[in-house]
Amino acid sequence: MILAAKILLIIFLPFSAAITVLHHGWANYDQTKRLDYTGLVEELTYENPHGMLQLEHEGKTWTVVLAPPSRMNSRGLTKDMIQPGDSVRVVGYPHKEVEDEMRAERIYVGDKKIELR
């Protein structure tokens, strides 16, 4: 029994460590620097583990990390509400190491404000 537990630990421990490394985590975003950008959506990805969009703001394209689709849906942001070419406002925090990436706390689509966190 103990041998089987050791074997399972040897097999699954590296796998769980790899998953942890792959997930970027919210601690990588600088919550002391609030960004508030309005721009045009170039591309939208509405899938797990979280949505993303490319936002053109003042000649620069930002990668905006959104919430998981289930959370966006439950808070009133459906996939068909944002299309490429639409103007949206995003409030969030910049990534500490990845240039031109931010995590969105909220998004404004038309006159609707959606809290994402």
TARASUL-V9231 format. One record per residue. N is the residue number from 1. PHI is phi as a letter, one per 20 degrees, with the letter a starting at -180 (none if undefined). Layout:
n=<N:N>
phi=<PHI:PHI>
//
This chain:
n=<1:2:3:4:5:6:7:8:9:10:11:12:13:14:15:16:17:18:19:20:21:22:23:24:25:26:27:28:29:30:31:32:33:34:35:36:37:38:39:40:41:42:43:44:45:46:47:48:49:50:51:52:53:54:55:56:57:58:59:60:61:62:63:64:65:66:67:68:69:70:71:72:73:74:75:76:77:78:79:80:81:82:83:84:85:86:87:88:89:90:91:92:93:94:95:96:97:98:99:100:101:102:103:104:105:106:107:108:109:110:111:112:113:114:115:116:117>
phi=<none:f:f:f:f:f:f:f:f:f:f:e:f:f:f:f:f:f:f:f:f:f:e:f:m:f:f:e:d:e:f:e:c:e:d:b:c:d:a:e:f:e:b:c:d:d:b:f:e:a:f:b:b:d:d:e:c:l:n:c:e:d:e:d:e:d:e:f:g:f:f:f:f:f:e:o:d:e:g:f:f:c:c:g:n:f:e:c:d:c:d:a:c:f:f:f:c:e:f:m:c:c:d:e:e:b:c:d:d:m:e:d:d:c:e:d:d>
//
